[in-house]
Amino acid sequence: MDFVPSGKELSHFPFLKKAQDPIRSRFSSLGTLLGTPKGEALISHAVTRIQEAVTPKKTHVPKVCGTPEDEIASYALARIIVSCVNDKQLIDRLTRYEAERAYHFLVNEEEWNSNYVQDDGEYSRLWGAVADEMGIRVAEDRMPVPDYVELVAPLHDDRYRLLNRHVEQGFVAINKNERYELLRERIRVLLRHDLPHRVPKEICEKLAPHAAEIKKAYQEQMLRQFGTVEESAFPPCIQALITALAAGTNLTHAGRFSLTAFLHNIGMDTTGIAELYARSPDFDVEKTMYQVEHITGRGGTGTEYTTPACAAMQTTGLCVHRDVLCERVSHPLSYYKVKKSQAPRKPAMVNKKMKSSKDLNSS
């Protein structure tokens, strides 16, 4: 007989198909629901969920509020709201939060689940149901090599590298903790793959005030996280792009995109970013402002882009002059945060604007 999770179990793992199907039938008309007191309550819960996702925490102890149906509905609404905002970093934060949340409930299942039953050695029926839906195939703490390689591709911990694993007859040995960690990564990847949703314009318009609230709170959080702009903390790849601009070199499309996204992500205004391109041989103020505003979300679709990860920078040939810190991080923004936290406090730069490329060239 197939295992059927309880309402409480489904509320802890709202991405499961058995959790989503009843919600779709109960709230079939989202547009109508949003204008009701019930809809406003669910939106408030969804906004709280997103706020928890963007708030940095030392420990992760997720809260469950309301009925299982409300919890599942708030999960779905949170994904709709971030789809309307359409910010890649915000979407990444939410999907990582949901994966961490599921991981917490799986690791601590015996503490909260009165239906806890072990069906597979040390693992519960619920773990098996979640793993099965996520496409995780594990038998006797072994995983097929192709499945393992696909799962660990985004992970940068050396212990997950295949050359550091015990491989026998096409299977990779994994321990109990790793089994949970790999399932968490699988959940994150699959949840991220589905976003952003194609949300009807009229729905986004109804959610616009809440989306604006989320966007403002997230931008404030990013400002607190990165603080004032400090050039000395820039990663080598970004330093190289700025140096090239100062020398009057035309950057590739990938270079322009990466530099602009990085400077925007750390809080520089669009005018300050555009000024950097003034020394470029093909500089055109209108074209440059258009491109900068497009990447920073100030024009067009309103989509804000994030800095490419180190792997993408390597693919486009922009990863240069790697240093010791580069070996410890997987993203230029992570490099910047670490380097900045290690540097002695300096006076804030005026209005978050860096030197122009002309100033850089003459210094």
C-alpha positions in Angstrom: 0.0 0.0 0.0 1.3 3.4 -1.0 2.4 5.7 1.8 -0.1 8.7 2.1 1.4 11.6 4.1 -0.8 13.3 6.7 -1.8 16.9 6.4 0.8 18.0 8.9 3.5 16.1 7.0 2.4 17.7 3.8 2.5 21.2 5.4 6.2 20.6 6.2 6.9 19.6 2.5 4.4 21.8 0.6 6.2 21.2 -2.7 5.1 17.5 -2.9 2.4 16.7 -5.5 0.1 15.3 -2.9 0.3 18.7 -1.1 -0.3 20.9 -4.2 -3.2 19.0 -5.8 -5.8 19.7 -3.0 -4.7 23.4 -2.9 -5.3 23.8 -6.6 -8.8 22.5 -6.4 -9.6 24.5 -3.2 -8.3 27.8 -4.5 -9.1 27.4 -8.2 -9.7 31.0 -8.8 -6.7 32.9 -7.5 -7.9 36.3 -8.8 -11.1 36.0 -6.8 -9.3 34.7 -3.7 -6.8 37.6 -3.5 -9.6 40.1 -2.9 -11.0 38.3 0.1 -10.1 38.5 3.8 -8.9 34.9 3.5 -6.7 35.8 0.6 -5.2 38.8 2.4 -4.4 36.5 5.4 -2.6 34.0 3.1 -0.7 36.8 1.3 0.5 38.1 4.7 1.7 34.6 5.6 3.4 34.3 2.2 5.2 37.7 2.7 6.4 36.6 6.1 7.7 33.4 4.5 9.7 35.4 2.0 11.0 37.8 4.7 12.3 34.7 6.6 14.0 33.5 3.4 16.0 36.8 3.0 16.8 37.3 6.6 20.3 35.8 7.5 20.1 33.5 10.4 22.7 31.6 12.4 20.3 28.8 13.0 17.3 27.6 11.0 14.2 26.8 13.0 11.2 27.1 10.6 7.8 28.0 12.1 4.5 26.5 11.0 1.5 28.8 11.3 -2.2 28.1 10.7 -3.7 24.9 9.2 -1.8 22.6 6.9 -3.9 23.9 4.0 -2.9 27.5 4.8 0.7 26.6 5.1 0.8 24.9 1.7 -1.2 27.8 0.1 1.3 30.4 1.6 4.1 28.4 0.0 2.5 28.6 -3.4 1.7 32.3 -3.0 5.2 33.1 -1.9 6.5 31.6 -5.2 3.9 33.6 -7.1 5.0 36.8 -5.4 8.7 36.4 -6.1 7.8 35.5 -9.7 6.1 38.9 -10.0 9.2 40.6 -8.5 11.3 38.5 -10.9 14.6 39.0 -9.1 17.0 36.1 -9.5 18.7 36.6 -6.2 15.4 36.8 -4.4 14.2 33.6 -6.1 17.4 31.9 -5.1 17.0 32.9 -1.5 13.4 31.6 -1.4 14.3 28.2 -3.0 17.3 27.8 -0.7 15.1 28.6 2.3 12.5 26.0 1.3 15.1 23.4 0.8 16.7 24.2 4.2 13.3 24.1 5.8 12.5 20.6 4.3 16.0 19.5 5.5 15.3 20.6 9.0 12.0 18.8 9.2 13.5 15.6 7.8 16.5 15.5 10.1 14.3 16.2 13.1 11.3 14.2 12.1 11.2 12.1 15.3 10.7 15.2 17.3 7.6 16.5 15.6 6.0 13.6 13.7 3.8 11.2 15.7 3.5 9.1 12.6 7.2 8.5 12.3 7.9 4.9 11.1 11.2 3.6 9.8 10.7 1.7 6.6 14.3 1.7 5.3 16.8 1.1 8.1 17.4 4.5 9.7 15.1 6.3 7.3 11.4 7.0 7.6 8.5 6.4 5.2 8.3 10.2 4.8 11.9 10.5 3.9 11.4 7.8 1.3 8.3 9.5 -0.1 10.1 12.9 -0.5 13.3 11.3 -1.9 11.2 9.2 -4.4 9.3 12.3 -5.7 12.6 14.2 -6.0 14.1 11.4 -8.0 16.7 10.3 -5.5 17.7 6.7 -5.8 19.6 5.3 -2.9 19.9 1.7 -1.8 21.9 0.6 1.3 23.6 4.0 1.4 24.8 3.8 -2.2 23.9 5.9 -5.1 24.5 5.3 -8.9 27.4 7.3 -10.1 25.5 9.3 -12.8 22.9 10.3 -10.2 25.5 11.3 -7.7 27.5 13.4 -10.3 24.4 15.3 -11.3 23.5 16.0 -7.7 26.9 17.3 -6.5 27.6 19.4 -9.6 26.6 22.7 -7.8 28.4 21.8 -4.6 31.9 23.0 -3.9 32.8 21.0 -0.8 35.9 18.9 -1.7 34.5 15.8 0.1 31.8 15.5 -2.6 34.3 15.4 -5.4 34.1 11.9 -7.1 37.9 11.3 -6.7 37.5 11.6 -2.9 34.6 9.1 -2.8 34.5 5.3 -2.5 33.2 4.0 -5.8 32.5 0.4 -6.4 30.6 -1.4 -9.3 29.1 1.9 -10.5 27.9 3.1 -7.1 29.1 5.8 -4.8 29.0 5.2 -1.0 27.3 7.9 1.0 26.6 8.2 4.8 23.4 9.2 6.5 24.2 12.9 6.9 25.2 13.1 3.2 22.0 11.4 2.2 20.0 14.2 3.8 22.3 16.9 2.4 22.0 15.5 -1.1 18.2 15.4 -0.9 18.3 19.0 0.3 20.3 20.0 -2.7 18.0 18.1 -5.0 15.0 19.9 -3.6 16.7 23.3 -4.0 17.5 22.6 -7.7 14.1 21.3 -8.6 12.3 24.2 -6.8 14.6 26.7 -8.5 14.0 25.2 -11.9 10.3 26.0 -11.8 10.8 29.7 -11.1 9.8 32.3 -12.1 6.3 31.2 -12.9 4.4 32.8 -15.8 2.0 34.8 -13.7 -0.9 36.6 -15.4 -0.4 40.3 -15.5 -3.7 41.0 -13.6 -2.5 38.7 -10.7 0.8 40.6 -10.5 -1.1 43.9 -10.5 -3.1 42.7 -7.5 0.0 41.6 -5.7 2.0 44.7 -6.7 1.9 46.4 -3.2 3.1 43.2 -1.6 5.8 42.7 -4.3 7.0 46.3 -3.8 7.2 45.7 0.0 9.2 42.6 -0.5 11.5 44.3 -3.0 12.1 47.2 -0.8 12.9 45.0 2.2 15.2 42.8 0.2 17.1 45.9 -1.1 17.5 47.2 2.4 18.7 43.8 3.5 21.3 43.8 0.7 22.4 47.2 1.7 22.9 46.1 5.3 24.7 43.0 4.0 27.2 44.8 1.6 27.3 48.2 3.1 29.3 51.0 1.4 31.2 50.2 -1.8 34.9 49.3 -1.2 37.0 48.8 -4.3 39.7 47.2 -2.4 37.4 44.2 -1.7 36.6 43.6 -5.3 37.5 40.1 -6.6 40.3 39.8 -9.1 37.9 39.3 -12.0 36.0 42.5 -11.4 39.3 44.4 -10.8 40.5 43.2 -14.2 37.4 44.4 -15.9 37.7 47.9 -14.3 41.4 48.0 -15.2 40.5 47.1 -18.8 37.9 49.9 -19.0 40.4 52.4 -17.5 42.8 51.4 -20.3 40.2 52.2 -23.0 39.6 48.5 -23.8 36.2 47.4 -25.2 34.7 44.8 -22.9 32.9 41.7 -24.3 29.2 41.5 -23.8 29.8 39.0 -20.9 32.3 41.3 -19.4 29.9 44.3 -19.5 27.1 42.2 -18.1 29.2 40.8 -15.2 30.7 44.1 -14.2 27.4 46.0 -14.3 25.5 43.3 -12.4 28.2 43.1 -9.7 28.3 46.9 -9.2 24.5 47.0 -9.0 24.3 44.1 -6.6 26.7 45.7 -4.1 24.7 49.0 -4.2 26.2 51.3 -6.8 23.8 53.7 -8.5 23.2 53.5 -12.3 24.9 56.9 -12.9 28.1 55.7 -11.2 28.1 52.5 -13.1 27.5 54.3 -16.5 30.4 56.7 -15.7 32.8 53.7 -15.7 32.2 53.1 -19.4 33.0 56.7 -20.4 36.6 55.7 -21.5 35.4 52.8 -23.6 36.3 53.4 -27.3 32.7 52.8 -28.4 31.1 54.8 -25.5 27.6 56.0 -26.3 25.8 57.6 -23.3 22.3 56.7 -24.4 23.2 53.1 -25.3 25.2 52.7 -22.1 22.4 54.0 -19.9 19.9 51.7 -21.7 22.1 48.7 -21.1 22.8 49.6 -17.5 19.1 50.2 -16.7 18.2 46.9 -18.4 20.6 44.9 -16.3 19.7 46.7 -13.1 16.0 46.4 -13.6 15.4 50.1 -14.0 13.9 49.7 -17.5 12.2 47.2 -19.7 10.8 44.2 -17.9 12.0 45.4 -14.5 14.1 42.2 -14.1 17.2 42.7 -11.9 20.1 40.4 -12.9 22.6 39.0 -10.5 26.4 38.6 -11.0 27.3 35.3 -12.7 28.9 32.7 -10.4 32.5 31.8 -10.6 31.8 28.8 -12.8 30.1 31.0 -15.3 32.9 33.5 -15.2 35.4 30.7 -16.0 33.2 29.6 -18.9 33.3 33.1 -20.4 37.0 33.5 -19.8 36.5 36.3 -17.2 38.0 34.4 -14.3 41.5 35.8 -14.1 44.3 36.4 -11.5 42.8 33.9 -9.0 44.0 34.3 -5.4 43.8 32.2 -2.2 40.3 33.5 -1.4 39.0 32.6 -4.8 39.6 28.9 -3.9 37.3 29.2 -1.0 34.3 30.8 -2.6 32.0 30.1 -5.6 30.7 33.6 -6.4 32.2 37.1 -6.8 29.7 38.5 -4.3 30.8 35.9 -1.7 34.4 37.0 -2.4 33.4 40.7 -1.9 31.6 40.0 1.4 34.4 37.9 2.9 37.2 40.3 1.8 35.2 43.3 3.0 34.6 41.7 6.4 38.4 41.1 6.8 39.4 44.6 5.9 39.8 47.4 8.5 37.0 49.9 8.7 37.4 52.8 6.2 35.4 56.0 5.7 32.4 55.4 3.5 32.7 56.4 -0.1 30.5 59.3 -1.0 27.0 58.5 -2.5 28.1 54.9 -3.2 29.9 56.1 -6.4 33.3 54.8 -7.4 35.9 56.7 -9.2 35.1 57.2 -12.9 37.1 55.3 -15.4 38.8 58.6 -16.2 39.9 59.0 -12.6 41.1 55.4 -12.6 43.2 56.0 -15.7 44.9 59.0 -14.3 45.6 57.6 -10.8 
